[in-house]
Amino acid sequence: MALDAGNAPEEFRAHPDWKDPVPPITDAATLGDGLRKAREMSGRSLAELSQDTRVHTRYLTALEQNDWSALPNRVFSIGYVRAYAGVLGLDEALAVERFKRESPDPSVPLQPPVGVAFQEVKRYSPRILAGALAVLVAVIGWNVFQRIQLTRAPTPSTIEKTPESWTLGAVPGQDYLRLSAPQPAPPDQTTPALYVTPGLEAALTGVDPADPDAPQAVDLGPVQKAFNPRGPVHGAAPAASQVILQARKPASLVVRMADGRVLFARQLAAGEAWRAPLGVSAVVDVSDPTAFDLYLNGEHGGRLTTPQTPLAGLNSQAQALARQAAAAQAARLEAEQRAALQAAAQSQPAPSAPAQPQPRLQPAATAQPAQAAAVQPTAG
C-alpha cells in the first residue's frame, strides 16, 4: 500500500528517479475515474493489469466505467476492487469503502417507510375489523342453528312397555307385558363359619376345649402400632427410655426440668422423635399437642392431650403397662405349664390295685382235737 506523499519539494522532483505519487482515490469524482487515472499514471494497460491481478479485462473495464451491472456478485466485485487498488498502490480499504457506497447492494430489499405503512394499516383497519366480526357472527349463528335443529322434545321411555313378541313363551293375543318395580339387590355373600374337626384340637394340644377345668387363653389385648422412626431420634438411648414423642407435623418441643433448666428444645420436623429419659422430673411443653404421637414401650399410646404434660406421669403410665404385660405373660406361661402337666398325667397308665391276702388253711391233725372238744358231752 503506497502512502499519499502530497506536495513534494522541488529538490525531490529534480531527482532522475522521481515519479509523481499516485493521487489518492478520494480525489477523483468517482471510483472508476480514480482507478483509471491511477492506471494511466502507472503506464500500464488493461491487459497488463489483468495479468497482474488475474481479473478479466471486461471486469476491469466495468470498474473504470462504473458499470456495476456488468460485474459478478458483490463478493467477487469487492475482491476485484481490492486487487485493482493493491496493484496500483492505492488504499485498498478506501477503495472498497467507496465501492460499497457508490454501488447499491441488490441482495437487501428496500423497506417502505414506517410512517407510510402505519397509515395504510390505519386506513384499512376498520374494514379488517368489520370482516373479522362478520366471520365471527356467521360461525356463532351456524352453531346455534345446528344446536336448535338437533334439539328434540322429551319423549317417554320405551323401556316401560315391552312387546309380547320379545318375551320367551308369549301367548299370542296378549296386549303387552308390563314390568314390575325393581327388586332389591341380593344380599352380599357372607363367609361361612370356620369348621373345626371334632377332637383335632385335643389331639394336637392335649387339652380338651370342652373340659371346664382346661386352662383358658389369656387375652393380652390388641397390639398397637409400633414406633417407626422416620427421621432423627433425639434424647436418651433406646435401652434407657420407655416414652417416645414423634412429630406428625412441624412443631416445637421444649422439656424443662424442675429447677428451671432446659433439658431439650428443638423445632421438630415431621417424622423426628425424642426419647424421654427415666427418673427425670420435667415438664413437656409443646406448641400443638395434636402434632405429637405418644409411644409407650414401643407401642402407640395415642396423642398428647395438653400443651404441658408432666414427664413423670408418662413414665409411670409406661411402667404400669409394662407390669401389666409382664403379669399377663407370666399367667400365660403358668397356664401352658399346667396344661402340659395335665396332658402328661393323662398320658400315663393308671396304677394297679394291691392284691388282697388269702386265708391260710390249717392241717387236719390240729383240727381233730378241736372238733372232739366241741362234741364232748358235759359231765352231769
Secondary structure, 3 states (H helix, E strand, C coil): CCCCCCCCCHHHHCCCCCCCCCCCCCCCCCHHHHHHHHHHHHCCCHHHHHHHHCCCHHHHHHHHCCCHHHCCCHHHHHHHHHHHHHHHCCCHHHHHHHHHHHCCCCCCCCCCCHHHHHHHHHHHHHHHHHHHHHHHHHHHHHHHHHHHHHCCCCCCCCCCEEEHHHCCCCCCCCCEEECCCCCCCCCCCCCCCCCCCCCHHHHHHCCCCCCCCCCCCCCCCCCCCECCCCCCEEECCHHHCCEEEEECCCEEEEEEECCCCEEEEEEECCCCEEEECCCCCEEEEECCHHHEEEEECCEEEEECCCCEEEHHHHHHHHHHHHHHHHHHHHHHHHHHHHHHHHHHHHHCCCCCCCCCCCCCCCCHHHHHHHHHHHHCCCCC
